[in-house]
Amino acid sequence: MSPVLHTLQSASPHAQVRLRSAASALEAQFLSEMLKATRVAEPRESFGGGAGEAQFASFMRDAYAEKLAEAGGIGLADRIVAAMEERGDV
């Protein structure tokens, strides 16, 4: 059993869900910023969608980031959960 799963089992079920949800949201936000830095979902210069595409690019990046986090992400959420459990913050 992974250390993260083992420590999560000692917290109340409600606390486990809240902590996991918050950690996953933080990881998704981090991933969205990383995708922004790599210019993912930015409008193309030729034959792009114009001003509308530029305005909604952040929504696309956020959706990509949420899906990445749901699929396991880069492990940041697991590390956050483990650190919070280790400190006894749950």
MODELLER restraints for C-alpha pairs under 7 A, 6 or more apart:
rsr = mdl.restraints
at = mdl.atoms
rsr.add(forms.Gaussian(group=physical.xy_distance, feature=features.Distance(at['CA:4:A'], at['CA:78:A']), mean=6.59, stdev=0.5))
rsr.add(forms.Gaussian(group=physical.xy_distance, feature=features.Distance(at['CA:4:A'], at['CA:81:A']), mean=6.83, stdev=0.5))
rsr.add(forms.Gaussian(group=physical.xy_distance, feature=features.Distance(at['CA:4:A'], at['CA:82:A']), mean=5.21, stdev=0.5))
rsr.add(forms.Gaussian(group=physical.xy_distance, feature=features.Distance(at['CA:7:A'], at['CA:85:A']), mean=6.21, stdev=0.5))
rsr.add(forms.Gaussian(group=physical.xy_distance, feature=features.Distance(at['CA:8:A'], at['CA:16:A']), mean=6.09, stdev=0.5))
rsr.add(forms.Gaussian(group=physical.xy_distance, feature=features.Distance(at['CA:11:A'], at['CA:90:A']), mean=6.44, stdev=0.5))
rsr.add(forms.Gaussian(group=physical.xy_distance, feature=features.Distance(at['CA:15:A'], at['CA:90:A']), mean=6.40, stdev=0.5))
rsr.add(forms.Gaussian(group=physical.xy_distance, feature=features.Distance(at['CA:19:A'], at['CA:81:A']), mean=6.66, stdev=0.5))
rsr.add(forms.Gaussian(group=physical.xy_distance, feature=features.Distance(at['CA:20:A'], at['CA:81:A']), mean=6.61, stdev=0.5))
rsr.add(forms.Gaussian(group=physical.xy_distance, feature=features.Distance(at['CA:23:A'], at['CA:77:A']), mean=4.68, stdev=0.5))
rsr.add(forms.Gaussian(group=physical.xy_distance, feature=features.Distance(at['CA:23:A'], at['CA:80:A']), mean=6.10, stdev=0.5))
rsr.add(forms.Gaussian(group=physical.xy_distance, feature=features.Distance(at['CA:23:A'], at['CA:81:A']), mean=6.55, stdev=0.5))
rsr.add(forms.Gaussian(group=physical.xy_distance, feature=features.Distance(at['CA:24:A'], at['CA:69:A']), mean=6.25, stdev=0.5))
rsr.add(forms.Gaussian(group=physical.xy_distance, feature=features.Distance(at['CA:24:A'], at['CA:77:A']), mean=5.17, stdev=0.5))
rsr.add(forms.Gaussian(group=physical.xy_distance, feature=features.Distance(at['CA:27:A'], at['CA:69:A']), mean=6.34, stdev=0.5))
rsr.add(forms.Gaussian(group=physical.xy_distance, feature=features.Distance(at['CA:27:A'], at['CA:76:A']), mean=5.87, stdev=0.5))
rsr.add(forms.Gaussian(group=physical.xy_distance, feature=features.Distance(at['CA:27:A'], at['CA:77:A']), mean=5.70, stdev=0.5))
rsr.add(forms.Gaussian(group=physical.xy_distance, feature=features.Distance(at['CA:28:A'], at['CA:65:A']), mean=4.99, stdev=0.5))
rsr.add(forms.Gaussian(group=physical.xy_distance, feature=features.Distance(at['CA:28:A'], at['CA:66:A']), mean=5.06, stdev=0.5))
rsr.add(forms.Gaussian(group=physical.xy_distance, feature=features.Distance(at['CA:28:A'], at['CA:69:A']), mean=5.38, stdev=0.5))
rsr.add(forms.Gaussian(group=physical.xy_distance, feature=features.Distance(at['CA:31:A'], at['CA:65:A']), mean=5.30, stdev=0.5))
rsr.add(forms.Gaussian(group=physical.xy_distance, feature=features.Distance(at['CA:32:A'], at['CA:61:A']), mean=5.68, stdev=0.5))
rsr.add(forms.Gaussian(group=physical.xy_distance, feature=features.Distance(at['CA:32:A'], at['CA:62:A']), mean=5.41, stdev=0.5))
rsr.add(forms.Gaussian(group=physical.xy_distance, feature=features.Distance(at['CA:32:A'], at['CA:65:A']), mean=5.04, stdev=0.5))
rsr.add(forms.Gaussian(group=physical.xy_distance, feature=features.Distance(at['CA:35:A'], at['CA:61:A']), mean=6.56, stdev=0.5))
rsr.add(forms.Gaussian(group=physical.xy_distance, feature=features.Distance(at['CA:40:A'], at['CA:61:A']), mean=6.80, stdev=0.5))
rsr.add(forms.Gaussian(group=physical.xy_distance, feature=features.Distance(at['CA:41:A'], at['CA:57:A']), mean=5.45, stdev=0.5))
rsr.add(forms.Gaussian(group=physical.xy_distance, feature=features.Distance(at['CA:41:A'], at['CA:60:A']), mean=6.39, stdev=0.5))
rsr.add(forms.Gaussian(group=physical.xy_distance, feature=features.Distance(at['CA:41:A'], at['CA:61:A']), mean=6.19, stdev=0.5))
rsr.add(forms.Gaussian(group=physical.xy_distance, feature=features.Distance(at['CA:42:A'], at['CA:54:A']), mean=6.58, stdev=0.5))
rsr.add(forms.Gaussian(group=physical.xy_distance, feature=features.Distance(at['CA:42:A'], at['CA:57:A']), mean=5.80, stdev=0.5))
rsr.add(forms.Gaussian(group=physical.xy_distance, feature=features.Distance(at['CA:43:A'], at['CA:49:A']), mean=6.78, stdev=0.5))
rsr.add(forms.Gaussian(group=physical.xy_distance, feature=features.Distance(at['CA:43:A'], at['CA:53:A']), mean=6.15, stdev=0.5))
rsr.add(forms.Gaussian(group=physical.xy_distance, feature=features.Distance(at['CA:43:A'], at['CA:54:A']), mean=5.80, stdev=0.5))
rsr.add(forms.Gaussian(group=physical.xy_distance, feature=features.Distance(at['CA:84:A'], at['CA:90:A']), mean=6.71, stdev=0.5))
